[in-house]
Amino acid sequence: MGAQFNAAKQQIEAALEARRGELAAAKLSARLAEEALDLTLPGRGRGRGGVHPVIRTWQRIEEIWRSIGFEVADGPEIETDCSTSRR
């Protein structure tokens, strides 16, 4: 009986190993299909430049003022007084 059990055990182990191999191959092919690159697509351009350091600092200052409850308002850079205009 021991010889028959060993033969059956070897057949079962061989079938399990074959199935494991099939599953690993299927998993690998699915992963490769998922990660495949389409070389016919146009490339993505690199973003150039960034926010100027002065503007970045200005934005940080505005964030600080807003965080303590102030409102930052934008307006004209040059204001004129209409009552003193020349004729």
C-alpha positions as CSV (number, residue, x, y, z in Angstrom):
1,M,0.0,0.0,0.0
2,G,2.9,2.4,0.7
3,A,4.1,2.2,-2.9
4,Q,0.6,3.1,-4.2
5,F,0.3,6.0,-1.7
6,N,3.8,7.3,-2.8
7,A,2.8,7.0,-6.5
8,A,-0.5,8.9,-5.9
9,K,1.4,11.5,-3.9
10,Q,3.9,12.0,-6.7
11,Q,1.1,12.4,-9.2
12,I,-0.7,14.9,-7.1
13,E,2.5,16.9,-6.4
14,A,3.3,16.9,-10.2
15,A,-0.3,18.1,-11.0
16,L,0.0,20.8,-8.3
17,E,3.4,22.0,-9.6
18,A,2.1,22.1,-13.2
19,R,-0.9,24.2,-12.1
20,R,1.3,26.5,-10.1
21,G,3.4,27.0,-13.2
22,E,0.3,27.8,-15.3
23,L,-0.9,30.3,-12.7
24,A,2.5,32.0,-12.5
25,A,2.7,32.2,-16.3
26,A,-0.9,33.7,-16.5
27,K,-0.1,36.2,-13.7
28,L,3.1,37.2,-15.5
29,S,1.5,37.7,-18.9
30,A,-1.4,39.7,-17.3
31,R,1.2,41.9,-15.6
32,L,3.2,42.4,-18.8
33,A,0.0,43.3,-20.7
34,E,-0.9,45.8,-18.0
35,E,2.5,47.4,-18.1
36,A,2.9,47.4,-21.9
37,L,3.9,50.8,-23.4
38,D,2.3,52.0,-26.6
39,L,5.2,53.4,-28.5
40,T,2.9,54.9,-31.1
41,L,1.5,57.5,-28.6
42,P,3.0,61.0,-28.7
43,G,5.4,61.7,-25.9
44,R,4.7,63.8,-22.9
45,G,6.4,67.1,-22.9
46,R,8.5,68.2,-20.0
47,G,7.1,71.1,-18.1
48,R,9.5,74.0,-18.3
49,G,10.0,76.7,-15.8
50,G,8.3,77.4,-12.6
51,V,6.9,80.1,-10.4
52,H,9.2,83.1,-10.0
53,P,10.8,83.3,-6.5
54,V,9.3,86.8,-5.9
55,I,5.8,85.6,-6.9
56,R,6.2,82.5,-4.7
57,T,7.2,84.6,-1.7
58,W,4.3,87.0,-2.4
59,Q,1.9,84.0,-2.4
60,R,3.3,82.7,0.9
61,I,2.8,86.1,2.5
62,E,-0.8,86.2,1.3
63,E,-1.3,82.7,2.7
64,I,0.0,83.9,6.1
65,W,-2.3,86.9,6.1
66,R,-5.3,84.8,5.1
67,S,-4.5,82.2,7.8
68,I,-4.7,84.9,10.5
69,G,-8.1,86.2,9.2
70,F,-7.3,89.0,6.8
71,E,-8.6,89.3,3.3
72,V,-6.2,90.1,0.5
73,A,-7.6,92.4,-2.1
74,D,-6.1,93.2,-5.5
75,G,-6.6,96.6,-7.1
76,P,-5.2,99.0,-9.6
77,E,-1.4,99.5,-9.2
78,I,-1.7,103.3,-9.9
79,E,-4.5,105.3,-8.3
80,T,-5.4,108.7,-9.6
81,D,-7.3,111.5,-7.8
82,C,-9.9,112.7,-10.2
83,S,-10.5,116.0,-8.3
84,T,-6.9,117.2,-9.0
85,S,-7.0,116.4,-12.7
86,R,-5.8,119.2,-15.1
87,R,-8.0,120.7,-17.7
